[in-house]
Amino acid sequence: MNTIDLIIFIAYCLLILSVGLFVSRGKKGDERDAGDYFLAGRGLAWWAIGASIIASNISAEQFVGMSGSGYAIGLAMATYEWIAALGLILVAKFFIPIFLEKKIFTMPQFLEERFDKRVKTVMAVFWLAVFIFINLTSILYLGALTIEKVMGIPMLYGIIGLAAFAGIYSIYGGLKVVALTDVVQVVFLVGGGLVTTYIALDLLGEGGGVYQGMVNLYGEASDKFHLILDKSHPGYKDLPGISVILGGLWVANLYYWGCNQYIIQRALAAKSVWEAQNGMLFSGFIKLFIPLLVVIPGIAAFALEAPLEKSDEAYPWLLGNLLPVGVKGVAFAALTAAIVSSLASMMNSISTIFTMDIYRSYFRKEAGQKELVHTGRWASFGSLLIAVLIAPMLSGLDQAFQYIQEFTGFVSPGALSIFLAGFFYKRATANGALAAALGSFVFSFGLKFLFPGLPWMDRMGLVFLMCCALIVLLGKKDQPANAYTRHDPALFHTGRMFNVMSVVILAILIGFYYFWW
């Protein structure tokens, strides 16, 4: 990397650390209580919630992983982002009012209140395992892969450097620091990502500009511009045609945005339901543009005939070979912003679940606020250390994004069925919820080995239906849980602006699918 690029990158790092430390100074670390540390004092505004959700969500998984899948599969990968916009709207309208009414800290806490302690503990352990062994490790690996390809730094050093950078400001400061630094990070993330896309398309334009570059890209890689794949397409096993938008992807979608501590924690920290809902709507709008940052570059690398050993090298190749001096530093800062913001958010969620649902429940029920905060910090550090040790083992993967989605899919069908039953099915019981939690793994592994040709996304949809059936069957047999209360329809009321903007998002998505079906 050129000296100018390095200076730009270092300036970005110093800016993020300065913002993080400045926000942290509001209260001394030992004076923070659990509400301050884990939920930012429940004082986040809609713009901070929306920006933090996007910065937490968009990481190396997207920049590197989705670009790699864009190189291998094409625009169909944009389905993840565009369907997410609708998922965010549904979660904002139907999930968030219930969570905020109960004033919970964590998703397992809701499960304990609705079902019992067993359900809470099982799901808390599942989530901790997925967050540490799948999400944290893959983010570190993909980020370090890019650093290795662009800067020549060995992968292990890149993993350690990213972990240290994210840990320095987030472990001490808690969610408020994570959320407010995310506001800065998302500017770098979107701006730097657009620069990379612009230069790749401009090069494809051969002097005719970005528009001509897009025309040329569409002509040279027309097979990559289909949102719905047919069975003959090599990517069908990952994105199985129409069932993507009508089936399994919705399981992953609603689980990720509505039941996942990593994302929903920002909404739990909102000043009000209105702030939380509008923050998620804001995120939905940004989601419409994310494929331009993370999928189109991969297709551009394909059209430019990038000499890659594996698909996930597409985005690092663009950074290393196409970007001029100065711009490369900005683009690299954008990628790093995506990585460290996601690492910080993930660590905060891990520490919240471990502290509030495991430590306080089983080790120190009488723990004071200061002890809970200290425990949360050590949990963050411990999870990061484990991820650093495991991340290098992922180096054999070709499309890491698909790896993440498939193995998260072992948890998501059962978890989503439990939450939906907890919200809306009066007869749902703790035994039914436990059966669904365990059944999600058993059914997923069983179908994977009995029907190896079944696309994993279709498998996820089938497992969800099987888990729902378990809950219904056991609900008819057992006594219904006493914790269920029928929700007043007024709880789900949203304002005119929210409704209008939701329709606008839906109309835009219909246009996308009509044009690129």
Salt bridges, closest charged atoms under 4 A:
ASP30 OD1 - HIS374 NE2 3.42
ASP36 OD2 - LYS27 NZ 2.72
GLU81 OE1 - LYS287 NZ 2.35
GLU112 OE1 - LYS120 NZ 3.58
ASP116 OD2 - ARG118 NH2 2.82
ASP238 OD2 - LYS237 NZ 3.30
GLU313 OE2 - LYS149 NZ 3.37
GLU366 OE2 - ARG364 NH1 2.94
GLU371 OE1 - ARG364 NH2 2.82
GLU406 OE2 - LYS448 NZ 2.80
GLU406 OE2 - ARG459 NH2 3.18
